[in-house]
Amino acid sequence: MNGASREALAAARERLDALTDHTSVDAGSLAAELADVTALLHREVSLRRVLTDPAQEGEAKAQLVERLLGGQVSGTTADLVAGMVRTRWSRSRDLVDALEELAADADLTEAQRRGALDSVEDEVFRFSRIVSSDSALRAALTDTAASEAAKAGLLDSLLGTRADKVTLRLITRLVTRPRGRSLEEGLESLSKLAAARRGRMVATVVSAVPLSEPQKQRLGASLAKLYGRPMHLNLEVDPAVIGGMKVHVGDEVINGSVADRIDEASRRMAG
């Protein structure tokens, strides 16, 4: 997102945070309702365009939302969506993307309240690694001929007793309502949202052997100092690294592996 949409999303996220600061608000139910509104506006393109039309008055669009959603969702959800359509969006699709992010944020808030946010972060990351290494599973989860119920059932059999309920909800929504994204992109987005919930960045660390707890703490502290923000570490083990490690932070790669140093030396000799 850029321009007006970025500002609108930031304002909506502030309103969501203000709402979920009150423990009387059921963050999980709010997430489910926001996800349903996301699905509605994804399907109804003409409605989405009306609600983001800059030529229409914001209050008129808010009243339309209240008429459409009244009795279908809670007053809290209807008010939040009405506030979003009062603001300006650069593209109609951005409103739907923002609603989807807020739904995930609300679910992550629910996990945070229970002290389960770290577990959800780790489970989403581990699931992304499983998907990337299991082509049959990925094919089953992205099969356009398979029903939503079949995909949800498969995920429940895989994660239902092994993962937090928020992890299962987030991944199930992603798989059953992909909205044109790849599964990998969606999982990466969830991982970043979970990290942002604590104001942290995500670093994917690939090492030849598992890191000890002191090593993890030192690496996390070093990266936090380097980037000026707390850092959540997603850890992978790959014997091909030989020694040292690779660290990915966003689009940046901090490459300290022995294997890559050997490759670099070989290239220099060949040149």
Secondary structure, DSSP 8 states (H G I E B T S, - for coil): --THHHHHHHHHHHHHHHHHTSTTS-HHHHHHHHHHHHHHHHH-HHHHHHHT-TTS-HHHHHHHHHHHHBTTB-HHHHHHHHHHHHS--SSHHHHHHHHHHHHHHHHHHHHHHTT-HHHHHHHHHHHHHHHHH-HHHHHHHH-TTS-HHHHHHHHHHHHTTTS-HHHHHHHHHHHH--TT--HHHHHHHHHHHHHHHTT-EEEEEEESS---HHHHHHHHHHHHHHHTS-EEEEEEE-GGG-SSEEEEETTEEEE--HHHHHHHHHHHHH-
